[in-house]
């Protein structure tokens, strides 16, 4: 009985380890966004980076990567000049 319980715990932890995506640094996240824009021949602008970060944030399952996207969004939004009317 003890061996079956230990095996079940091991199988459950292995299942979740396989599904976990690797944690990326903020530089890697931003690099992925920018290289995707360049590969698709889109101009690299604050608006395009913000859109890419939002898309990445929606698709991301890793909590650390989600926080990295939020941090980058904050940096880009704070560095974006206000629209002049």
ChimeraX attribute file (.defattr): number of C-alpha atoms within 10 A of each C-alpha:
attribute: neighborCount
match mode: 1-to-1
recipient: residues
	/A:1	6
	/A:2	7
	/A:3	8
	/A:4	9
	/A:5	10
	/A:6	11
	/A:7	12
	/A:8	12
	/A:9	12
	/A:10	11
	/A:11	12
	/A:12	11
	/A:13	11
	/A:14	11
	/A:15	11
	/A:16	9
	/A:17	10
	/A:18	8
	/A:19	10
	/A:20	11
	/A:21	13
	/A:22	9
	/A:23	14
	/A:24	15
	/A:25	13
	/A:26	17
	/A:27	11
	/A:28	12
	/A:29	19
	/A:30	19
	/A:31	12
	/A:32	15
	/A:33	20
	/A:34	20
	/A:35	13
	/A:36	14
	/A:37	17
	/A:38	12
	/A:39	8
	/A:40	9
	/A:41	9
	/A:42	12
	/A:43	12
	/A:44	14
	/A:45	11
	/A:46	15
	/A:47	13
	/A:48	15
	/A:49	19
	/A:50	18
	/A:51	14
	/A:52	21
	/A:53	24
	/A:54	16
	/A:55	13
	/A:56	17
	/A:57	19
	/A:58	11
	/A:59	10
	/A:60	15
	/A:61	13
	/A:62	16
	/A:63	13
	/A:64	16
	/A:65	20
	/A:66	21
	/A:67	14
	/A:68	22
	/A:69	26
	/A:70	16
	/A:71	13
	/A:72	19
	/A:73	21
	/A:74	13
	/A:75	11
	/A:76	16
	/A:77	14
	/A:78	10
	/A:79	10
	/A:80	11
	/A:81	9
	/A:82	8
	/A:83	5
	/A:84	4
	/A:85	3
